[in-house]
Amino acid sequence: MTATDTARTSLDTSKPFTRAEAVAAGLDLGMLRSRRFRVVLRGVYVDAGAPDSTDLVVRAALKLHPPSAFVSHNTAAEVLGLPVPSSAHVHVSVVRKEDRSQRADIDCHLAPRPSHIVRRRGIRVASPLELFVQLAGSLDLVDLVVLGDAMIRKRLMTVDGLVEHCRSTRVRNAKAARRAAAQVRAEVDSPMESRLRMLIVLAGLPEPAVNHKIRDEDGNVLRRFDLSYPTLRLIVEYDGRLHVEREENWESDLDRREQFDEWGWRIIVVTSKGIYRDPGRTVERVHRALRKAGARPPRPGTGWQRHFPGR
């Protein structure tokens, strides 16, 4: 066994390591420039065969900071599997001002004390409650509600717990966090359903119920509606399918809609076009359906337009 091989047995090079760790392990530094290793971030290396992943980059970033550092903001959301806009930088938070540094590929934040962290796959991550408030400083209201709905869906927190945390915190972004927390709901199945609900709410129309269930006389669930107005027997459904791919899907969809007709329910189906490209038409469709069902909703306002500009 060569000296290099001996060094590699004392240093797990399948995981990110720093130049200083390589020196301490006795690894020939010339090897770092060979094809056996590659650079993850400046000053952090890994075996050339290590697969790329978010976790790999995150672990590399934390190698450049004290053990008390943790990932935060968009990066923490990615580690937790939450829907947020992608970021070109890795976000790391430190607890001491003197530990804060700036690099081209890392955004380093100073965390308030005390900061609460959780661990995911061995990675130190901002706690979900603190993460929600952190992102209130950079996310649009709708994106923040999408995030909150997803956190509840993943059982990372409760709605009441989120509202209380945002009410009691005094850190920057607290006001924006409180506004978004008030709109977070349980049992929301997808980010697009969150967006559709927020489009309706921001237009000043009545908020639809989430996850309403129709049961038989024995209490068994017959149907579950993502968004609906139960007293009006009106369903507003997001449908992400671009086309019907198989005949049996088409037949199943027809059977389902015939059953709605038998029960006296009307269904409005909204696709991504109705949220991203022509949200105004979706607002008008829901407004007309509410009136036709016997409600007297106000004329839609314009509060939705800054969040859903359309194309």
N, C-alpha and C positions, 0 to 999 in steps of 0.2 A: 504493500500500500504506500502510495506516494504521500509527501507532506500535504499536497493539495487535497488528496482524497481524505486524509485524516481530518483536515480542517473542515471539509464539507460534512463529515459525520457529526461534528459538533455544532454546525450551523445548518438549520433547515432552510436550504436555498429554494425549496418549492414555495416558500412564503417570502414576502418582501423583506429585505434586509438592507441596512445602511452600509455605507463605506466604512464607517467606524466599527460596525459589528463584524465586517469582513476582516478588518485589521486585527481586531481582538481575537478572532477565531484563527488567525494565522493564514488566512486565504491569500494566495498570491494575487496582488492587485492587478497584475497584468491580465489575469483571467477575466476580470470584469469587462475588459474590452474585447473579449473573444466572443465567438458565436454561442458559447455555452450559457451566457447570461444576456439579459436585456434590461433596459432602463424602464421602470414603471413611471417614476417621477424623477426629476433631477436629484441625484444623490441617493436614490433607492433602486435596488436591483432585484431580480428574480431569475430563476431558471428560464431559459429560452422557451422551454416546452410548457410552461405554466399557462393555462387557458386564461384569456381575458375575461374579466367580470367586474361588476361594480365593487364587489367586496375586495378584489385584489387592489384596485386603485385606492379604496378607502383605507385599507390596512397600510398601504404605502404612505399615504398622507399622515396617518397617525404616528408612523415611525419618526416623523420629523418634528414631533411635538412631545411635551412632557406626558407621563402616564396619566395625568389627570385630564388631559384633553379628550374631547369626544366629537363625533360628527353631528352636525346640526343642519337646520334649514333644509333646502331641497335635497341635499345628500342624505340626510337622516330619513327623509320621507322615502327615498329610493330604497334604502336598506330595509325599511319596514314594509316595502311593497305597496306604497300608497301613490295615488295618481296626482302627480304634480308636473308642471312644465319642466323639461330637462334644463340642466345648467351646465355651462361649459367648464365651470370650476368645481373643485371639491370644497365643501364648506366644513370648516373645523372650528370649534369653539374652545377657548382656554379660559381658565379661571383667574389667572394673574396677568396684569397688564404687561409685565416684563416678558411674558411668554408669547406675547402676540407678535407675529411676523407676517410679512406679505410676500407672496411669491406669484409668479405669473400664472401658475396653475391651481393655486389654493387661495380661497377667501378665508381669512382667519378673523374670527369674531371674539369679542370679550364678553363672556357670559356673566349674567348677574349672579350674585350669591344669595342663598344657596342655589345650586343647580342640581336638578334631579336627572339621573341617567338610567337607562335600561340597557341590557345586553342582548344583542341578537347575533347569533353565530360567533360569539366571543367579541363582538365589536361594541364599543361604548357609544351609545346613541342617546340623543336628547329624548327625554320622556315625551310621550305623545301630547300631554297637556301643554308642556312648555313649547313643543314643536309647533303646535297650532298657533300660539301667540307669536312665536318667532316669525312665522310665515305670513302673519297678518300685516307685516311691514312691506311685503313684496308681492303678495298675490292679490289679484282682483277679488272682489266680494264673492262672485260666483265660483271662482276656482277655490276659494277658501271654504265655501259651503260644501263643494264637491269633496274636498279633503276631509272635512268634519264628518260628512255622511259615511265616507269610506272608513274612517277611524271607528265609528260606531259599528259598522258592519263587521269589521274585523275584531270587535270586542276589545279594543284597546282602551276604551273609556265608555262612560255612559253619557247620555245627553245632559242629565242633571249635573253630573260631575264636571262636564265641560263648561256649562253655563256658570256654575258656581266658581270655578277656577278663573274664568275670564272676568267675572264680577269682582273678585277679590284681588286680582293682580294689579299692581301699580306700575308695571314696566311700560316702556314705550310700546306702542301699537295696541295697548289694551282696549282703546275705544273701538278700533276696527275689529278686533277679536270679539268683543262683546256683540257688535252688530251682526257678525257672521254666525256666532254661536247661537243667537236667537233663531236662526233659520235652519239649523241642523236638525235632522230628523232620524229616527231609528227605522230600521227595516227597509232602507233604500237599497235596491239591488245593483245599481250601476251608476257611473258618473253621468251618463247621458240622461238618466231619469232625474238626477239632481239638477242638471241644467234645464231640462224641460220644466220642472217644478218652479225653478227660480225665474224662468222667463215669464211664466204665468203670474207669479207673485209680484215681480217687479213691474208688471204691466198694470198692477192695481186690481187684478181680478181675484175672486175668492180662491184661497189656497185649497187645492185638492187633497183629499185624504190619501195617505200612503199605505199601501199594502192592505187594502180592505179585502176581507174574505167573505165569500158566500158559503154557508154551511147547510147541510141537510138537516133533517129533524133529529138526527143522532149526533149532531155536532161535527160531522166529518166535513172537511174543506172540499167544496166542489170546484170553486174557482177563486183565484186571488188576483186582484187588480193592482197594478203598480201605482197608478194615480187615478182617482175617481171622485165623483160627487155622489155618494150613495143615495142621498134623499132624492136626487134628480135622476138617478139611474143613468149616469153619464160617465163613460170611461175615457180617459186620455192616455194613450199608450205610445211609448217610444218603441219603434221597430227598426232595428239596425240592419235588417236584411236588405240587400240591394236588389235581389230578385229571388224568386222561388226556385230553388235548385232541384227539388225533386217533386214528383207528382204527389207522393204521399204527404209532403209538407203542405202542398196546396190544398189537398182534400181535408187535411186536419184543420187548416185555417178556416176553410169554408164551414166545416162542422161546428167549429167554435163560434163563429159569427152567427150561424143559424140559431145556436143555443142562446146567444145574447138576445137575438130578436124574440125568441120564445119567452124569455124572461122580461122583455120590455126594456132592455138596456140598449143605449146607443154608444158606439165606439168611434173615437177619433184617433186615427193612427198618424203619428208624426215621425218622420225620418230625419236623418242628419241635415238634409237640405232645409227642413223647416226650422232648424235651430241655428245653423251656421250661415246659410245663404239667404233665406227669406223668413226671418223670425217674425216680421210684421204680419205676414199672412197667417202664421200659426196663432198669433194673438187674436186676430180677427176671427179665425175659425172657432177658437174656444169661446170667444165672446158670443158669437152667433148661436153656438150650440147651447150655451147656458140660457140664453133668452128663449130659444126654442123649447128648452126643457121646463120653462116656467119661472126661471129665476129673473131677477132684475139687477144684473151686475152693472156697475158704473161703466161709463165709456173708458176704454183702455187709456192709461196715461202714457207718458213718454219715458218713465224711469228706467225701462228696460234697454233703451237704445244705446247707452254708453257701454253696456255690458254685452250686448248682442248687436253689433253694428251691421251684420249682414254683409253681402258682397254684391 
